[in-house]
């Protein structure tokens, strides 16, 4: 599996990379985003540390904003996982409150009083600073929703199945309380260790990226 993962890494290396703050006009409306983290390397290039996509049509930019801009960990599992790792690394007891999901109005009514809102705002700012300073991404344009979800799953599995894609000893994810993040070396904990990409599917990604 390492050969196809090597080829994948060097393929996405050729795609335009985006850093915060990113320009909406430079992004497709739909696609699968491939995330890289400062200091993480594999296959003699930047190691892929997260794969993601979006649910609604033409909502790629909105989804990326939920990760990089909007300070609400309940709208971004990526933000929540970064916060988990930061808090766990510093042995911060606020982690138990960070885990509380306030998405629904009922939860906000019943559980919000149990959360230190001042501390939550501070942690959200720390998460934003970490994400904006350490992550970049490229996008594989894919218009069809089912195809996006299919390739998202295949990409995650391809990387998690690769014995070369291992995190550095200083990778923040090693402090995560989520075992699958620590084990996989990815900021993902679903679609791990399943079916990898085929060479034909990798060629389809190459065509989507419009690369020679």
C-alpha positions as CSV (number, residue, x, y, z in Angstrom):
1,X,0.0,0.0,0.0
2,X,2.9,2.3,0.5
3,X,3.5,2.6,-3.3
4,X,0.1,4.0,-4.0
5,X,0.3,6.3,-0.9
6,X,3.6,7.6,-2.1
7,X,2.1,8.3,-5.5
8,X,-0.9,10.0,-3.8
9,X,1.3,12.3,-1.7
10,X,3.4,13.4,-4.7
11,X,0.2,13.9,-6.8
12,X,-1.4,16.3,-4.3
13,X,2.0,18.0,-3.8
14,X,1.5,19.4,-7.4
15,X,-1.9,20.9,-6.6
16,X,-2.2,24.5,-5.4
17,X,-1.8,24.7,-1.6
18,X,-3.8,27.2,0.4
19,X,-2.9,28.8,3.7
20,X,-5.0,30.9,6.1
21,X,-6.3,33.4,5.2
22,X,-7.5,31.7,2.0
23,X,-9.2,33.4,-0.9
24,X,-12.7,32.0,-1.9
25,X,-12.1,32.8,-5.5
26,X,-9.2,30.4,-5.6
27,X,-11.2,27.5,-4.4
28,X,-13.7,25.2,-6.2
29,X,-17.2,25.1,-4.8
30,X,-17.1,21.4,-4.1
31,X,-14.4,18.9,-3.3
32,X,-12.4,16.8,-0.9
33,X,-9.8,18.8,1.0
34,X,-6.4,17.3,1.9
35,X,-4.7,18.8,4.9
36,X,-1.0,19.1,5.8
37,X,0.6,20.1,9.1
38,X,3.8,22.0,9.7
39,X,6.7,19.7,10.7
40,X,4.9,16.5,9.5
41,X,6.7,14.6,6.7
42,X,6.3,11.3,4.8
43,X,7.3,10.0,1.4
44,X,9.9,12.8,1.1
45,X,7.2,15.5,1.2
46,X,4.5,17.0,3.5
47,X,2.5,14.3,5.2
48,X,-1.3,14.3,4.8
49,X,-2.8,14.5,8.3
50,X,-6.5,14.9,7.6
51,X,-9.0,14.3,4.8
52,X,-12.4,15.9,4.7
53,X,-15.3,17.1,2.6
54,X,-18.6,18.9,3.0
55,X,-22.3,17.8,3.0
56,X,-24.3,20.6,1.3
57,X,-23.7,21.4,-2.3
58,X,-21.4,24.3,-3.0
59,X,-20.4,24.5,0.6
60,X,-16.7,23.8,0.6
61,X,-15.8,27.3,1.5
62,X,-18.3,27.3,4.4
63,X,-16.9,24.1,5.7
64,X,-13.3,25.3,5.6
65,X,-14.5,28.5,7.5
66,X,-16.0,26.2,10.2
67,X,-12.5,24.8,10.7
68,X,-10.3,27.9,10.3
69,X,-12.5,30.9,11.1
70,X,-15.7,30.2,13.1
71,X,-14.8,29.6,16.8
72,X,-17.3,26.9,17.5
73,X,-15.9,23.4,18.1
74,X,-19.4,21.9,18.0
75,X,-19.6,22.8,14.3
76,X,-16.1,21.3,13.5
77,X,-14.9,18.0,14.7
78,X,-11.5,19.0,13.5
79,X,-11.5,22.0,15.9
80,X,-12.8,19.8,18.7
81,X,-10.0,17.3,18.1
82,X,-7.3,19.9,18.1
83,X,-8.8,21.3,21.4
84,X,-8.9,17.8,22.9
85,X,-5.2,17.3,22.1
86,X,-4.1,20.7,23.4
87,X,-6.0,20.3,26.6
88,X,-4.9,16.7,27.2
89,X,-1.3,17.7,26.5
90,X,-1.4,20.3,29.2
91,X,-3.4,18.1,31.6
92,X,-6.1,20.8,31.7
93,X,-9.3,19.7,33.5
94,X,-11.3,21.8,31.2
95,X,-11.2,18.9,28.8
96,X,-14.3,17.4,30.4
97,X,-16.2,20.6,29.7
98,X,-14.8,20.8,26.1
99,X,-16.4,17.4,25.4
100,X,-19.9,18.8,26.1
101,X,-21.8,19.2,22.9
102,X,-24.0,22.3,22.8
103,X,-25.3,22.0,19.3
104,X,-29.0,21.6,20.1
105,X,-31.1,24.2,21.8
106,X,-32.0,21.7,24.5
107,X,-28.3,21.0,25.2
108,X,-27.6,24.8,25.4
109,X,-30.5,25.2,27.9
110,X,-29.5,22.3,30.1
111,X,-25.7,21.9,29.7
112,X,-24.4,25.4,28.9
113,X,-24.5,26.5,32.6
114,X,-22.0,23.6,33.3
115,X,-19.5,25.1,30.9
116,X,-17.1,27.9,31.8
117,X,-17.8,30.1,28.8
118,X,-14.8,32.4,29.4
119,X,-12.4,29.5,29.4
120,X,-14.2,28.0,26.4
121,X,-13.6,31.2,24.5
122,X,-10.0,31.1,25.5
123,X,-9.5,27.6,24.2
124,X,-11.3,28.3,21.0
125,X,-8.8,31.1,20.4
126,X,-5.9,28.7,21.1
127,X,-7.4,26.2,18.6
128,X,-7.8,29.0,16.0
129,X,-4.2,30.0,16.5
130,X,-2.9,26.5,16.2
131,X,-4.9,25.7,13.1
132,X,-4.1,28.9,11.3
133,X,-0.4,28.7,12.1
134,X,0.2,25.0,11.4
135,X,-2.2,23.8,8.7
136,X,-2.4,24.2,4.9
137,X,-4.5,22.3,2.4
138,X,-5.2,21.5,-1.2
139,X,-8.6,20.6,-2.8
140,X,-9.5,17.8,-5.1
141,X,-12.5,19.2,-7.1
142,X,-15.4,16.7,-7.0
143,X,-18.9,18.0,-7.7
144,X,-21.0,14.9,-6.9
145,X,-21.8,14.4,-3.2
146,X,-21.7,10.6,-3.3
147,X,-18.4,10.6,-5.2
148,X,-16.9,13.1,-2.7
149,X,-17.8,10.8,0.2
150,X,-16.5,7.8,-1.6
151,X,-13.1,9.3,-2.3
152,X,-12.9,10.9,1.2
153,X,-13.2,7.4,2.7
154,X,-10.8,5.8,0.2
155,X,-8.1,8.5,0.9
156,X,-8.4,8.1,4.7
157,X,-8.0,4.4,4.4
158,X,-5.1,4.6,2.0
159,X,-3.1,6.8,4.4
160,X,-4.0,4.9,7.5
161,X,-3.0,1.6,5.8
162,X,0.4,3.0,4.9
163,X,3.3,2.0,7.2
164,X,5.3,5.0,6.0
165,X,2.8,7.6,7.0
166,X,3.8,7.8,10.6
167,X,3.7,11.0,12.8
168,X,6.7,12.7,14.1
169,X,7.6,12.3,17.8
170,X,6.3,15.9,18.4
171,X,3.0,15.6,16.6
172,X,0.2,17.1,18.7
173,X,-2.1,14.3,17.8
174,X,-0.1,11.9,20.0
175,X,-1.5,13.8,23.0
176,X,-5.1,13.2,21.8
177,X,-7.3,11.3,24.2
178,X,-8.8,9.7,21.1
179,X,-7.0,6.4,20.5
180,X,-7.7,6.1,16.8
181,X,-6.1,9.5,16.2
182,X,-3.0,8.4,18.1
183,X,-2.8,5.1,16.3
184,X,-3.6,6.4,12.7
185,X,-1.5,9.5,12.8
186,X,-4.5,11.3,11.3
187,X,-6.9,13.9,12.6
188,X,-9.7,11.5,11.5
189,X,-11.2,8.6,13.4
190,X,-13.7,7.2,10.9
191,X,-13.1,5.3,7.6
192,X,-9.7,4.1,8.9
193,X,-8.0,0.9,7.8
194,X,-10.5,0.0,5.2
195,X,-10.1,-0.4,1.4
196,X,-7.3,1.7,-0.1
197,X,-7.4,3.5,-3.4
198,X,-6.8,1.6,-6.6
199,X,-4.4,2.9,-9.3
200,X,-7.4,3.5,-11.5
201,X,-9.0,5.6,-8.7
202,X,-5.7,7.5,-8.2
203,X,-5.8,8.3,-11.9
204,X,-9.3,9.7,-11.5
205,X,-8.0,12.0,-8.8
206,X,-5.2,13.1,-11.1
207,X,-7.8,14.0,-13.7
208,X,-9.9,15.9,-11.2
209,X,-6.8,17.9,-10.3
210,X,-6.2,18.5,-14.0
211,X,-2.6,17.4,-13.7
212,X,-0.5,16.1,-16.6
